[in-house]
Amino acid sequence: MDCDQTQKNLDRCNCTYSGCPRKGACCECLHYHREKNQLPACFFPAEVEKTYDRSFERFAKVVRGE
């Protein structure tokens, strides 16, 4: 099934991984990262996202302001 929100999602996607086949497909992105015990790029500020550390531990540090 195609997502009718793909362009809107792309406009808001902050993922810097250029080869990502899931850009704009948020549900696929969430499932992919969840299987890897990670969170998608949109959960992180730009300076953290570009490190590609999408771990739950890194997210907790972001939330705590570390």
Backbone as JSON Lines, residues from 0, in Angstrom:
{"i":0,"aa":"M","n":[0.85,-1.18,0.0],"ca":[0.0,0.0,0.0],"c":[0.89,1.24,0.0]}
{"i":1,"aa":"D","n":[0.59,2.19,-0.84],"ca":[1.32,3.45,-0.89],"c":[0.77,4.41,0.14]}
{"i":2,"aa":"C","n":[1.65,5.2,0.69],"ca":[1.26,6.2,1.68],"c":[0.98,7.52,0.98]}
{"i":3,"aa":"D","n":[-0.18,8.1,1.24],"ca":[-0.52,9.37,0.61],"c":[0.13,10.56,1.33]}
{"i":4,"aa":"Q","n":[0.88,10.29,2.39],"ca":[1.57,11.32,3.16],"c":[3.07,11.39,2.87]}
{"i":5,"aa":"T","n":[3.53,10.63,1.87],"ca":[4.97,10.51,1.62],"c":[5.64,11.86,1.42]}
{"i":6,"aa":"Q","n":[5.11,12.73,0.58],"ca":[5.75,14.02,0.34],"c":[5.75,14.87,1.6]}
{"i":7,"aa":"K","n":[4.66,14.89,2.31],"ca":[4.59,15.64,3.57],"c":[5.63,15.1,4.56]}
{"i":8,"aa":"N","n":[5.75,13.76,4.62],"ca":[6.73,13.14,5.5],"c":[8.15,13.51,5.08]}
{"i":9,"aa":"L","n":[8.42,13.49,3.79],"ca":[9.75,13.85,3.29],"c":[10.13,15.27,3.65]}
{"i":10,"aa":"D","n":[9.16,16.16,3.6],"ca":[9.4,17.56,3.93],"c":[9.82,17.73,5.39]}
{"i":11,"aa":"R","n":[9.41,16.81,6.26],"ca":[9.72,16.9,7.68],"c":[10.82,15.96,8.14]}
{"i":12,"aa":"C","n":[11.25,15.07,7.27],"ca":[12.24,14.05,7.65],"c":[13.63,14.67,7.79]}
{"i":13,"aa":"N","n":[14.25,14.46,8.94],"ca":[15.58,15.0,9.17],"c":[16.68,13.95,9.05]}
{"i":14,"aa":"C","n":[16.37,12.81,8.5],"ca":[17.36,11.75,8.33],"c":[18.42,12.19,7.32]}
{"i":15,"aa":"T","n":[19.69,12.09,7.72],"ca":[20.77,12.5,6.84],"c":[21.41,11.32,6.1]}
{"i":16,"aa":"Y","n":[20.89,10.12,6.29],"ca":[21.43,8.96,5.58],"c":[20.87,8.97,4.16]}
{"i":17,"aa":"S","n":[21.71,9.34,3.2],"ca":[21.24,9.55,1.83],"c":[20.73,8.29,1.14]}
{"i":18,"aa":"G","n":[21.2,7.13,1.54],"ca":[20.79,5.89,0.9],"c":[19.58,5.23,1.52]}
{"i":19,"aa":"C","n":[18.9,5.9,2.42],"ca":[17.78,5.29,3.13],"c":[16.59,5.06,2.2]}
{"i":20,"aa":"P","n":[16.16,3.81,2.05],"ca":[15.01,3.51,1.2],"c":[13.67,3.76,1.89]}
{"i":21,"aa":"R","n":[13.71,4.13,3.17],"ca":[12.47,4.32,3.94],"c":[12.09,5.78,4.11]}
{"i":22,"aa":"K","n":[12.85,6.7,3.54],"ca":[12.52,8.13,3.68],"c":[11.11,8.39,3.2]}
{"i":23,"aa":"G","n":[10.35,9.06,4.03],"ca":[8.97,9.38,3.69],"c":[7.98,8.29,4.04]}
{"i":24,"aa":"A","n":[8.47,7.14,4.41],"ca":[7.6,6.01,4.8],"c":[7.79,5.79,6.3]}
{"i":25,"aa":"C","n":[7.19,6.64,7.08],"ca":[7.41,6.64,8.53],"c":[7.12,5.3,9.2]}
{"i":26,"aa":"C","n":[6.06,4.65,8.8],"ca":[5.74,3.37,9.45],"c":[6.82,2.33,9.17]}
{"i":27,"aa":"E","n":[7.37,2.32,7.96],"ca":[8.45,1.4,7.64],"c":[9.71,1.76,8.43]}
{"i":28,"aa":"C","n":[9.98,3.05,8.54],"ca":[11.13,3.53,9.29],"c":[11.03,3.11,10.76]}
{"i":29,"aa":"L","n":[9.88,3.33,11.35],"ca":[9.68,2.95,12.76],"c":[9.89,1.46,12.97]}
{"i":30,"aa":"H","n":[9.32,0.64,12.1],"ca":[9.48,-0.81,12.23],"c":[10.93,-1.23,12.06]}
{"i":31,"aa":"Y","n":[11.62,-0.65,11.09],"ca":[13.01,-0.97,10.84],"c":[13.88,-0.66,12.07]}
{"i":32,"aa":"H","n":[13.74,0.53,12.59],"ca":[14.58,0.92,13.72],"c":[14.19,0.18,15.0]}
{"i":33,"aa":"R","n":[12.93,-0.1,15.17],"ca":[12.49,-0.84,16.36],"c":[13.11,-2.23,16.37]}
{"i":34,"aa":"E","n":[13.17,-2.87,15.21],"ca":[13.79,-4.2,15.12],"c":[15.27,-4.16,15.51]}
{"i":35,"aa":"K","n":[15.89,-3.0,15.38],"ca":[17.31,-2.84,15.7],"c":[17.51,-2.18,17.07]}
{"i":36,"aa":"N","n":[16.42,-2.1,17.85],"ca":[16.46,-1.45,19.17],"c":[16.97,-0.01,19.06]}
{"i":37,"aa":"Q","n":[16.42,0.7,18.1],"ca":[16.78,2.09,17.85],"c":[15.51,2.92,17.69]}
{"i":38,"aa":"L","n":[15.71,4.22,17.6],"ca":[14.65,5.15,17.26],"c":[15.03,5.83,15.95]}
{"i":39,"aa":"P","n":[14.04,6.28,15.17],"ca":[14.34,6.97,13.91],"c":[14.95,8.35,14.15]}
{"i":40,"aa":"A","n":[15.49,8.9,13.08],"ca":[16.16,10.21,13.12],"c":[15.27,11.3,13.71]}
{"i":41,"aa":"C","n":[13.99,11.25,13.45],"ca":[13.09,12.33,13.86],"c":[12.97,12.48,15.38]}
{"i":42,"aa":"F","n":[13.51,11.52,16.13],"ca":[13.49,11.61,17.59],"c":[14.69,12.39,18.12]}
{"i":43,"aa":"F","n":[15.62,12.79,17.25],"ca":[16.86,13.39,17.68],"c":[17.08,14.78,17.06]}
{"i":44,"aa":"P","n":[17.75,15.66,17.83],"ca":[18.13,16.95,17.24],"c":[19.21,16.71,16.18]}
{"i":45,"aa":"A","n":[19.38,17.66,15.29],"ca":[20.28,17.51,14.14],"c":[21.7,17.11,14.53]}
{"i":46,"aa":"E","n":[22.25,17.72,15.58],"ca":[23.63,17.41,15.94],"c":[23.82,15.98,16.43]}
{"i":47,"aa":"V","n":[22.78,15.39,16.99],"ca":[22.84,13.99,17.43],"c":[22.5,13.06,16.27]}
{"i":48,"aa":"E","n":[21.52,13.43,15.48],"ca":[21.09,12.58,14.36],"c":[22.25,12.29,13.42]}
{"i":49,"aa":"K","n":[23.07,13.26,13.13],"ca":[24.14,13.05,12.15],"c":[25.25,12.14,12.66]}
{"i":50,"aa":"T","n":[25.2,11.75,13.95],"ca":[26.16,10.76,14.47],"c":[25.69,9.34,14.18]}
{"i":51,"aa":"Y","n":[24.45,9.19,13.78],"ca":[23.8,7.9,13.52],"c":[23.68,7.03,14.77]}
{"i":52,"aa":"D","n":[23.88,7.61,15.95],"ca":[23.63,6.87,17.19],"c":[22.16,7.04,17.5]}
{"i":53,"aa":"R","n":[21.38,6.05,17.12],"ca":[19.93,6.12,17.27],"c":[19.46,5.24,18.42]}
{"i":54,"aa":"S","n":[20.33,4.95,19.34],"ca":[20.03,4.03,20.44],"c":[19.06,4.67,21.44]}
{"i":55,"aa":"F","n":[18.39,3.8,22.19],"ca":[17.51,4.28,23.26],"c":[18.32,5.0,24.32]}
{"i":56,"aa":"E","n":[19.54,4.52,24.55],"ca":[20.41,5.15,25.54],"c":[20.74,6.59,25.13]}
{"i":57,"aa":"R","n":[21.04,6.8,23.86],"ca":[21.34,8.16,23.38],"c":[20.11,9.04,23.48]}
{"i":58,"aa":"F","n":[18.94,8.48,23.17],"ca":[17.7,9.23,23.28],"c":[17.48,9.68,24.73]}
{"i":59,"aa":"A","n":[17.73,8.78,25.67],"ca":[17.57,9.13,27.1],"c":[18.49,10.29,27.47]}
{"i":60,"aa":"K","n":[19.71,10.29,26.94],"ca":[20.64,11.39,27.23],"c":[20.12,12.7,26.64]}
{"i":61,"aa":"V","n":[19.54,12.64,25.47],"ca":[18.96,13.84,24.84],"c":[17.84,14.38,25.73]}
{"i":62,"aa":"V","n":[16.98,13.5,26.18],"ca":[15.85,13.9,27.01],"c":[16.33,14.53,28.33]}
{"i":63,"aa":"R","n":[17.41,13.96,28.87],"ca":[17.96,14.48,30.13],"c":[18.82,15.73,29.92]}
{"i":64,"aa":"G","n":[19.09,16.08,28.65],"ca":[19.88,17.25,28.35],"c":[21.38,17.04,28.45]}
{"i":65,"aa":"E","n":[21.8,15.81,28.31],"ca":[23.23,15.49,28.39],"c":[23.91,15.58,27.04]}
